[in-house]
Amino acid sequence: MNKNKIDNNDINNLTFEEALEELEKITNDFETGESTLENAVNLYNRGVLLKKHCEQKLIEAKKKIDEVQLNNKDQENKKK
């Protein structure tokens, strides 16, 4: 599979770290300026999807942390 081809299922299966690493590689590719226009557009589109994926993973992680904090607070209140 072409790494630059946009595939939502491929992106959805990435961990936060994998998506961030690929996003960093795309950023580096842009900085070199050696890409064709078509490839640059594909990279940009994939980068947008990777950014959204990373943001969603961060939201999910925050929800889990908030849930743990709430559960700990509830347990502390029950002990009092």
ChimeraX commands (.cxc) that place a marker at each C-alpha (Angstrom):
marker #1 position 0.00,0.00,0.00 radius 0.5
marker #1 position 1.21,3.48,-0.82 radius 0.5
marker #1 position 2.09,5.05,2.54 radius 0.5
marker #1 position 0.82,8.44,1.37 radius 0.5
marker #1 position -2.57,7.18,0.17 radius 0.5
marker #1 position -5.33,8.23,2.51 radius 0.5
marker #1 position -6.88,5.24,4.27 radius 0.5
marker #1 position -9.07,5.99,7.28 radius 0.5
marker #1 position -9.02,2.38,8.50 radius 0.5
marker #1 position -5.23,2.40,8.39 radius 0.5
marker #1 position -5.12,5.59,10.45 radius 0.5
marker #1 position -7.78,4.41,12.90 radius 0.5
marker #1 position -5.64,1.36,13.71 radius 0.5
marker #1 position -2.60,3.47,14.63 radius 0.5
marker #1 position -1.63,4.16,18.20 radius 0.5
marker #1 position -1.15,7.76,19.26 radius 0.5
marker #1 position 2.62,7.34,19.10 radius 0.5
marker #1 position 2.54,5.76,15.63 radius 0.5
marker #1 position 0.29,8.50,14.27 radius 0.5
marker #1 position 2.44,11.22,15.82 radius 0.5
marker #1 position 5.60,9.67,14.38 radius 0.5
marker #1 position 4.07,9.57,10.90 radius 0.5
marker #1 position 2.87,13.15,11.30 radius 0.5
marker #1 position 6.42,14.19,12.20 radius 0.5
marker #1 position 7.74,12.41,9.09 radius 0.5
marker #1 position 5.20,14.25,6.94 radius 0.5
marker #1 position 6.27,17.54,8.50 radius 0.5
marker #1 position 9.89,16.73,7.71 radius 0.5
marker #1 position 8.95,15.88,4.11 radius 0.5
marker #1 position 7.30,19.28,3.77 radius 0.5
marker #1 position 10.33,21.03,5.22 radius 0.5
marker #1 position 12.65,19.48,2.61 radius 0.5
marker #1 position 10.42,20.82,-0.18 radius 0.5
marker #1 position 11.45,18.00,-2.51 radius 0.5
marker #1 position 7.96,16.55,-2.98 radius 0.5
marker #1 position 5.82,16.80,-6.10 radius 0.5
marker #1 position 2.65,18.86,-5.88 radius 0.5
marker #1 position 0.44,15.77,-6.04 radius 0.5
marker #1 position 2.43,14.03,-3.33 radius 0.5
marker #1 position 2.41,17.18,-1.19 radius 0.5
marker #1 position -1.39,17.35,-1.42 radius 0.5
marker #1 position -1.66,13.67,-0.45 radius 0.5
marker #1 position 0.73,14.20,2.44 radius 0.5
marker #1 position -1.21,17.25,3.61 radius 0.5
marker #1 position -4.52,15.36,3.52 radius 0.5
marker #1 position -3.04,12.42,5.41 radius 0.5
marker #1 position -1.50,14.82,7.90 radius 0.5
marker #1 position -4.90,16.38,8.58 radius 0.5
marker #1 position -6.37,12.94,9.26 radius 0.5
marker #1 position -3.44,11.98,11.47 radius 0.5
marker #1 position -3.83,15.23,13.45 radius 0.5
marker #1 position -7.52,14.53,14.01 radius 0.5
marker #1 position -6.70,10.97,15.07 radius 0.5
marker #1 position -4.11,12.19,17.58 radius 0.5
marker #1 position -6.55,14.76,18.97 radius 0.5
marker #1 position -9.20,12.05,19.39 radius 0.5
marker #1 position -6.73,9.78,21.18 radius 0.5
marker #1 position -5.84,12.63,23.56 radius 0.5
marker #1 position -9.53,13.28,24.27 radius 0.5
marker #1 position -10.05,9.58,25.03 radius 0.5
marker #1 position -7.02,9.53,27.34 radius 0.5
marker #1 position -8.27,12.62,29.19 radius 0.5
marker #1 position -11.68,11.02,29.69 radius 0.5
marker #1 position -10.05,7.91,31.17 radius 0.5
marker #1 position -7.91,10.02,33.50 radius 0.5
marker #1 position -10.93,12.08,34.59 radius 0.5
marker #1 position -12.85,8.86,35.23 radius 0.5
marker #1 position -10.06,7.43,37.40 radius 0.5
marker #1 position -9.81,10.69,39.35 radius 0.5
marker #1 position -13.57,10.71,39.89 radius 0.5
marker #1 position -13.54,7.09,41.08 radius 0.5
marker #1 position -10.68,7.84,43.48 radius 0.5
marker #1 position -12.53,10.86,44.82 radius 0.5
marker #1 position -15.67,8.75,45.36 radius 0.5
marker #1 position -13.67,6.10,47.22 radius 0.5
marker #1 position -12.06,8.74,49.44 radius 0.5
marker #1 position -15.48,10.21,50.26 radius 0.5
marker #1 position -16.81,6.75,51.21 radius 0.5
marker #1 position -13.92,6.28,53.66 radius 0.5
marker #1 position -14.79,9.49,55.52 radius 0.5
marker link #1:1,2 radius 0.2
marker link #1:2,3 radius 0.2
marker link #1:3,4 radius 0.2
marker link #1:4,5 radius 0.2
marker link #1:5,6 radius 0.2
marker link #1:6,7 radius 0.2
marker link #1:7,8 radius 0.2
marker link #1:8,9 radius 0.2
marker link #1:9,10 radius 0.2
marker link #1:10,11 radius 0.2
marker link #1:11,12 radius 0.2
marker link #1:12,13 radius 0.2
marker link #1:13,14 radius 0.2
marker link #1:14,15 radius 0.2
marker link #1:15,16 radius 0.2
marker link #1:16,17 radius 0.2
marker link #1:17,18 radius 0.2
marker link #1:18,19 radius 0.2
marker link #1:19,20 radius 0.2
marker link #1:20,21 radius 0.2
marker link #1:21,22 radius 0.2
marker link #1:22,23 radius 0.2
marker link #1:23,24 radius 0.2
marker link #1:24,25 radius 0.2
marker link #1:25,26 radius 0.2
marker link #1:26,27 radius 0.2
marker link #1:27,28 radius 0.2
marker link #1:28,29 radius 0.2
marker link #1:29,30 radius 0.2
marker link #1:30,31 radius 0.2
marker link #1:31,32 radius 0.2
marker link #1:32,33 radius 0.2
marker link #1:33,34 radius 0.2
marker link #1:34,35 radius 0.2
marker link #1:35,36 radius 0.2
marker link #1:36,37 radius 0.2
marker link #1:37,38 radius 0.2
marker link #1:38,39 radius 0.2
marker link #1:39,40 radius 0.2
marker link #1:40,41 radius 0.2
marker link #1:41,42 radius 0.2
marker link #1:42,43 radius 0.2
marker link #1:43,44 radius 0.2
marker link #1:44,45 radius 0.2
marker link #1:45,46 radius 0.2
marker link #1:46,47 radius 0.2
marker link #1:47,48 radius 0.2
marker link #1:48,49 radius 0.2
marker link #1:49,50 radius 0.2
marker link #1:50,51 radius 0.2
marker link #1:51,52 radius 0.2
marker link #1:52,53 radius 0.2
marker link #1:53,54 radius 0.2
marker link #1:54,55 radius 0.2
marker link #1:55,56 radius 0.2
marker link #1:56,57 radius 0.2
marker link #1:57,58 radius 0.2
marker link #1:58,59 radius 0.2
marker link #1:59,60 radius 0.2
marker link #1:60,61 radius 0.2
marker link #1:61,62 radius 0.2
marker link #1:62,63 radius 0.2
marker link #1:63,64 radius 0.2
marker link #1:64,65 radius 0.2
marker link #1:65,66 radius 0.2
marker link #1:66,67 radius 0.2
marker link #1:67,68 radius 0.2
marker link #1:68,69 radius 0.2
marker link #1:69,70 radius 0.2
marker link #1:70,71 radius 0.2
marker link #1:71,72 radius 0.2
marker link #1:72,73 radius 0.2
marker link #1:73,74 radius 0.2
marker link #1:74,75 radius 0.2
marker link #1:75,76 radius 0.2
marker link #1:76,77 radius 0.2
marker link #1:77,78 radius 0.2
marker link #1:78,79 radius 0.2
marker link #1:79,80 radius 0.2
view
